[in-house]
Amino acid sequence: MSLAHPLDRPVWSALTSRQASLALGDARALRFDPAWALFAAAADASPESTAALGALNISPNGMGLVEAGDMPLPPETTVRAQAACVQMTTSGLTAGGRDIAFEPLGEADAADMLALATLTVPGPFFERTHRLGDFIGVKQDGKLIAMAGERMRPSGFTEVSGVCTHPDHRGHGYASALMRVVAQRILERGEQAFLHVYAAHAATIALYETLGFSVRTSITYTVLDGPGDVSRVAGRS
């Protein structure tokens, strides 16, 4: 399937380039190992690829599709949720922003990162999501209260994701400050930063615009239910 732009099908672009080592499936359809991410994509709209995509719906958490255009859903699947989103990109951040004290996050912080993401739900976040890219965070008295990091990584692009702040510490600008750092590091590597946000969240879109992001295209995010057993693949690294 010819792509008008790599970010029109970011999951397929990521799993056939820099994150191919995390892919399950074959040339017809791919998904991230469920311990890392929810996302999957078919190679094209053919019945063969669509059926192969359905066969990858092996996680109790389901399977997430992120597509700019219309793609057929696998047969015998159930749509758990579907939402209109926008994809935003930046090639240069706006000036300004506050300086905050932050630190790199790693394996020692994995449990705290998962707990914060589970509490705040910035997007699908699982056992190994923190390994998808670099994460940074703000701690107070040793407790992680805010973080931001990287997720999908197609060639030439990196997604800003996992941005969240503990409810007790919102209103201090931690999220936007951490986003600036993550995005700036992506730009300094010679890549373009991108992110996804629900189309209905106008205030969030406006905030990201103040940082230098602009809407590139509309995206449909679909979560399909899957009753399978994740245990047979979750041990991959």
N, C-alpha and C positions, 0 to 999 in steps of 0.2 A: 504494500500500500504506500503510495507516494505521499510524503508529508509536505504540506505547504510551508510548515515551520516546525522545528523540533519540539517546540513547546505546545503545539496543537495536540500532541499525544505524549505528554511528558513521561508517563509511566513506561510506555514502549521505548521511548528515546533513552531513558535512563537504564533500563534493563538490557538494552542492546549496545550499551557503550560502557560508561565508567562503573556501573553497578551490576554488570553482567554476572559477577561472581556470586551475587545474592539471588539470582533468578532460579525459579523452578519452572519446568516446562520444556518446550521445544520451539522450533521455528514457527509453529502455528499460533502459540500463545504462551505468555510468560506471566509469572507473578513473583513478587517478593516473598522470600521465606516468611511465613506468618509470624515468626518471633521478631522480625525486624519491621515489617510494615504490612498494611492491609491491601496494597494496591496491585492491580493486575491489568493486562491488556491483551487483546487479540492482535495478531499480525495484520489482519484485514477483515473485511466484512463477509468473507466467504463462509458458507455453512461449515466447512471443515475447521476453520479457525475458531468460529464461534462455539462449536461443540468442544473443541480442545480447551477453550477458555472455561467452559462450564465444568470440565473435568478437574480443573485446578481449584474449584470452590471447596477446598478441603478443610477450612478452618471454622471452628465454632463462632468465631468473630465475623465471619462472612468475608466478602471480597469487595474492594472498592475500585470503581472505574472512574477515571478522570479524563474526559474527552471534550474537545472543542466542537466536534461535529457529531452527527448522529451515527451511532454504531448499534448493530442489532445485539440484543441481550441473549445470553445462552439459553437454550431450551431447558425447561423444567427448573428454572430458577425463580425465586421470589424476591421482589424488590422490597427491601426493608426500609430504605429511605432514599429520597432523591432530592437534590437541591441545586438551584441555579447559583453559580459562583462567577466571580470574575478573576482573571489572572492578571497580575500586575508585575511590571518589570521596571528596572532602573539601570541606567548606564552611568549615573552620577547622582550622588546625594545632595540635598540642599545644605547650605551652610548652617551652622548653629548646632543646637542640641546641647544637653547638659552632660557634664562629665560625672561618671559615677564609678565607685570602686567595684570591680567585678573580678572574677577568677575563672580559670578554665575548669571545666567539669569533665570527669573521667569515670573509670570503673568504680572507684571508691564512692562516687556519688550516685551510682545507678539506681539504687533503691529509693533515694530521696527524689531523684528526677521522675521516676515512675509514679511515686506518690503525689508529687505536685501536679503532674499531668493528669493523673486520675481524678484529682480534686477539681481541677480547673477546666479540663477537656479542651485543650487548644487544638485538638485533632487526634487522629488515631495514634496511640503511643503504647508500645509494647516492651517486652523484656529487653530487646536489643536495639530499640529505636535510637537510643543515645549513641550507637556506634555508626550511624549513617553519615555523620559528619562532625565537625567541631561544634561543641556546645560551651557556652559561658553562662555564669550565673551570679547572682547577688545573694550573699548569706548574711544573716543577722544572728549573732550569738551562736554561730555554728549551724544554724538552720537555713536551708535553701528556701528563699522567698520569691525568687524570680529567675527566669532563664530564657534563653533563645539559642537556636542552633540551626543546623542544616539538615535537609532530608533528601529529596530527589536530586540527582546530579547528572543530567544529560551532558554530553560533550559541549563545553563552552558555557554552561549555565549551572547555577546552584540555587536550590530553593531555600529561602528563609522560612523556618518552621519551628514548632515547639515553643512559640512565644507565649509566656504565661507568667502571671503574678499571683501569689497567694492572696485570697480575698481580704485578709487583714492588713495587707500592705499596698493596696492599690491607691492610685492618686498621687504617686511620687515620681512618675515618669520612668520607672524602671524598664518597662517593656519597650518603649520607643528608644530609650538610650541603648539597650542591649541590641535591639534590631539594627541600629545605626552601626554598631561595632561589627556585627556579623556581616551585614551587607557590604560595609567598607572593605573588610578583609576579602570578600568574594571579588569585589571590583579590583582590588590590588593584585589579585592573581590573574587578572586579564580576562575574567569571566563576567557574565551578566547575572545580576541577582533577580530572582523572581519569587512570587508568593501567590497564594490563593486565599480568597476571602469570600464569604457568602454575599451574594449580590444585594440581599436585603439589609446588610449591615452598613448603611450609608455613613454613619459616623466613623466606623473603622476604616472604610475606604478613604474618607476625607483625611483621617490621621495619616495614613500611609502616603497620601499625596503630599502632605506637608514635609514628609521625609525625602521626597524625590521620586516616588513610584508613580507610575501612570498605568491606567487600564490598557492592556494589550488586546484581550479578547474575552468573550464569554466562555464559560466552562460548565459542563454538567457533571456533577458528582453523584454517583449512584452506588449504593451499598446493596449487595446481593447476599441473601442469607445462605449459609452453608452449614450443614449439620455434621461435617466430617470430624475426624480426630486429628488434631494438630500435632500430637505427640510424635508422630513418625517423621516429621520434618523439623521440628523446633530445635533439635540438637545440632543442626548444621551451624558452622561458623565461617 
